[in-house]
Amino acid sequence: MEIHQLRYFAAIMDEGTFTAAAQRLHVSQSGISTQVAKLEAELGQQLLDRSGRQIRLTPAGEAVLPLAKNALATLEAIQHTAAEFGNAVRGRIRLGMIMGCSIPPFLDAVADLGRTHPGIELSLHEDHSDELQTRVLSSSLDLALIGYAGDVAPGLEVSVVLDEPVTTLVPVGHPLDVGHPLDRAELRLADLRGHKILCLSPGTGIRSAYEDSCRRIGLDPRVDIDASSPATLLHLAERGAGVAVLSSSSTQGTGLRSIPLADAATHARLGLIARRGQHFPAVQLLRTKLLAALRPE
């Protein structure tokens, strides 16, 4: 049994397919398939059920997977601990980020780490916030920048970098526009009925905040068009496709009118998450840099 075989096995279950696992690990799909087959032969047990359209764990695979992840986490801890005795911080960091992330301070901090610490390898992964939480908990990611509403999953520690209400964005002259004869300084969620609603995809913090706010007052949280990128929704709103429901900071630099939602009780948050008790030097260094960039004094 070799450690890379365990890594391939865990990656397949994290990503859901051999192809996605191969892309993440930068190896060939046939190589992953061959090595996992060798692992199964050595263990004398089939770990993966490949008979259906979706790969599933066999009973033996369900028992082995957490042990494999523990072994990989232990190896990573050994590598990070040994790195502490070197002259520079070294290691590989797997950093997750929300889909379509283009936050300048975040990108600046990531770029700065590459310049100042050449011994650190950085791997970036985009995904929806719910999935990022799962991947940090499963140790397939070290850190992640997520959007969320409410609490993060148990076992995670979160540093909040942004906490703001959701708001509407409409083109100038829209029936809900503040400058329109209706002269609204703010809206209520019920005012959006009869208009197309544009919002982020399920699993994002803004979508969760919008849906929770609607349910709190007994409204159906309807969304007519969703997308993974705020920029896409803003461009659609500019073209009259509907009312964009996003966070307050999303309004910056657009030609749209931002109108607050007075009864949107649940805020959208942006936070940096990690597993509890994680203190590897390279990971902690990046975490400190990101927080300093995202939460300037």
N, C-alpha and C positions, 0 to 999 in steps of 0.2 A: 504494500500500500504506500502511495506517495502523496505528499501534501497537495500537489497540484490536482490530483484526481478528486480529492475532497473539495477543493476550490471550484472545480468545474461542476461537480454535483450540486453544490450549494448555489452556484450562479444560475444553473438551469431552473431551479425552483424559484429563485428570486425574480428572474426575468420571464419565466413562463414558457420559453421555447429554446431549443438548441441554437437557433440562429441569433436571437437576441443576446444569449449568454456569450456566444462566440464574438459578437461585435463588441460587447462590453470588455471582454478580456483580451481582445485583439489577437485571437487565434482562429484557426479554421474550424468550421462546423464539424468536418469529418474528424479533426483531431480531438475535439471535445467528445464526440460520440464514441470514438475508439477508446479513449482513456476511461470514460465512465463504464463502458462495457468491460474493460480490464478490471476495474474496481469491483464490479458485480461478480466477475468470475473468481476473483481472489477471495471475496467474502462468501461466495457460494450462495448468494441471494440476489434476486432481481430487486433493484431499488426503485426503478421507474416503470410505470405502466405506459407503454407507447402505443397501445392498441386503438385508442380513440383519437379524436381531433385535438384534444388537449392532453398534455402530459400530466400524469398524476403519480403520486407516491404510492407504492405498494405498502402493505403493513410493515414490512422490513424497512422500507425507505423512510416511513414516518418515525420509526424508532431511531434510525441512524442519523437523520438530518440534524437534529439538535446537537448530537454528539460531534458531528462534523463541524458545525458552526462554532461550538465551544473550542474544538481543537484549533480552528483557524484563528479565533480570537486570542487564544493562548500564544500561538506563534507570533501574532502581531504584537502582543504585549512584550514578548521576549525581544523582538526586533527593536521596538521603541525604547525599551529599557537599556539595551546595549548601546543604542544611539546616544543616550544621555552621557556616556563616558567618552564620547568623541569630542573633538574640538568645535564642532558645529552641529546645530540641530539638523537631523536628517530624517528621512522617512517618506512614506507615500500617504497622501491625504485624499480621501474620496469625499468630495464636496457636492452636496445636492443643492439645487436651486429651483425656484418656481419657474413654470413654463414661461418662456418669453422674457426672462429677467434681463432688464437693461438699466438697472439702478446704478448710476455713475459711481457713488462711493463704494458700493459692493465690488464693482469691476476694478476700480482703482486699487482697492486693498488686495485683490487677487493678483493683479499685475505686479504690485509692489513686492509681494511675497516672492514671486519668481525672480525678481531682480536682486533682492537682498539675501535670499537663502537658496542658492543654486542646488544645495543638497536635498531639497524637498521636491518630490514629484507630486503633481497635483492632477487629479482626475475629476472632471466636472460632469454632473449628471442632471439633466432637466426632467422634471416630472410634476404631477399634481401633488398638492400638499399632503393629502391623505396618504398617498403612496410613499412620499418622502419620509413621513413619520414611521411607516412600517419598515422601510429599508434601514433607517437609523436604528430602530429597535432590533432588527435582525443582524446588525453589524455589517451589512453590505455598504453602508455609508457611515462616515465618521461625524460629519456635521451637515446641516441643511438649513437653508433659508426658506421658511415656509410662510404662507398666509393662512390664517385660521381665525375661528370665532369660538369663544368658550375656552375650554381647556385642551391641552395637548394630551396625547396618550400617556397612560401610566408608565413609569420607567424612563421618561424623558425629562430633561431639565431644559427650560426655555428662557431665553433673554429677549424680552420685548424691545423692539427697536422702533415700532410705530403702532399707534393705537388711535384710530380715527373712525368716524361714522361713514356709512355709505351715503352717497349723494346721487342725484340725477344730473345727466348732461344732455342738453338739447340744443339744436341749432337756433340761431337768432331768428325770431319770427315764428317759432313753433308755438302751437296753442298753449303749451305750458311755460313758455318763455317769460322770464321776469319782466322784460320790456314790452310784452304784449299787453293789450288793454286790460286783461285780467289782473295785471300788475301784482303777481305773486312774489312775495319775499321768501316763501318756503312752501313746500308741498307736504302732503300726507300720502302714505302708501296707497290709500284708496283712490287718490287722484290719478293714479297711473292706469286705472281700469279704462279700457277702451283704446289704449295705446300699445303698440308693440314694445316689448321689453327685451333689451339686450343686456346680457350679463355673462360673467365668466362661467367656465364649465363646472360641473359638480366636482367636489373635492377641493375647491379653492376657498380661501378665507372669505373673500367678498361674497361669493355665492352663498356660503353658509350663513353669513351675517344677514344677507337679504332675506333668505328663506326663514331664518329664525325670527327675524323682526316681523315678517308677515304672519307667521303662525301665532305669535304672541297676541295679535289683535284679531285673530280669526279669519285672516285672508288666505286665499290659495296663492302660494308663491309661484305664479306662472312666469315662465321665461320662453320667449318666442324664438330667439336666436342666441346661441351661446358659442363662445370661442375661447381658446386657451390664452390668447394674447389681448391685453387691454387696448393695445394700439389698433388691433383689428376692429374692436367694438367702437372705438372712437371714430375711425374712418367711416364705418357704417352709419353711425349717428350723424356725422357731418353730411352724409348723402341722403338723409331723411329716412333711414331704414327703421328708426324707432328711438326710444328713450334709453340711453345707456345708464345702467346702475353700476357705479364703480365707487372706489374710495375717493376721498377729497383730494388727495395728492395727484390723482390721475388727471385732474383738470388742468394741470400746469402745462402751458405751451400749446393749448388747443384754441380753436376759434369757437368752441361751444360754450354755452351758458351753463354754469353750475348752480343748481337750486337745491338747497338742503332738504332732507326728508325729516320733518319734525318728529315723527313717531318711529323712526328706525332705531330701536332701543339697543340692538346688538351691534357692537363695533367690529370692524375688520382689523385684524392685527397682523403685523409682520414680526416674525421672531426667528432667532437662531437657536436651533435645537441640537442636543447631543445626548448620548446615553448618560444616565446618572453615574457619577463616580469615575468618569473618563478623564484622565489627566496626562495623556501622552504628550511629550514636549512639542512635537510638530503640530499636532492638532490644537493644543492649547495656544500656541503661538498664533496660528491663523485665527482662532476664535477671538483672541485679544485684539488683533488687527481689525477684524471685521466689526467688532463692537465699537471700537474707537472711531472707525469710519462712519458707521451707521448711526451712532449716537454721539455726535460732536457736542462738546460742552458749549 
